[in-house]
Amino acid sequence: MKKILAFGASSSKNSINKQLATYASHLIKNGTVEILDLNNYEMPIYSTDKEKENGIPQLAHDFYAKIGASDFVVISFAEHNGAYSSAFKNIFDWMSRINGKTFQEKPMLLLATSPGVRGGSSVLEIANKRFPFQGAIVKGSFSLPSFNDNFNAENGITNKDLKNDLLQIIDSITL
C-alpha cells in the first residue's frame, strides 16, 4: 500500500479544502491516507532575521518529513485574495529553507474549491505553475466550483459531471 498524504492549505477549523482533500484522497486506490491539519504546524511568520536568530522551526522539519515519507500528496488550496492562504504560504516558506525542492519529487494531485463559481481557480493556477519548480510532479489538478452547492459531507461531490471529472483524473494516476 502506498502512503497518501493529504491536507487542505487553510487554517480554517471547518476548511472546505480540507474536506475536499480528504474526500479525494480516499478515492485513490491502493493507498493508506494520512490527513494533516495546518493548525498543528503554526510557526512564526518567516523572515530571514527569525531564521538567523532561531534557525528553522522543528515544525517546518516535521512537515517536510511528512512529505518525504509519503508516496503521493493531495493538496486542496484555499484562495485568499487570489493566492495561497497565509497559513500555507508560511509553512511553504519555512520548508523552502530546508530544501528548495520542497516537495521532494513527490507526485501530487492539486485541488481547490471555494463557495464561488471560480472554485479557487486562481490559486490553483499559481500552484500548477510554481510547484514543479519546487520539486512537485503534478499528476493532475481539479477545481470544484460553488462548494456549498456541489459537495456534502455524506456524499462528497454531488454534481455528477464534476464527480466524473475528478474520478477520471484520479483514475489516470497510478501509484
C-alpha angles and dihedrals in degrees: 000000000000121000113241119196117199137178144156110241091229137089094218111126088219096038114176087201092056087051091052094046091049092048095047095045091055090054091063112099125227097024144108114220131222116187119206127202115212089214088072089060102051111150139166114286107273118259133152089237092057090046091052092047100043109009124230112327117251089237090063089052090047094052091045090051091051089056091046092051093052130087096206134015129210117193126178114195128219110213115227113181090336096309144064120315113259090242092059095039091054094052089045091051094050093047091050088063089060093050131349087219088066095171095050096223092298119158111243145191111211119203138172137184139173138170088258131082094255092061096212092304093150095059091041090056090051092050094046090055098039105039098068088060088054094054101269122140101209108209096175146338135211136183120204111204124206095013095193091054097042106037139050133175095244100047106019112214107020099185105091096211094048092046090051090049091055093044091053090053092048092046089055090058116089121196 
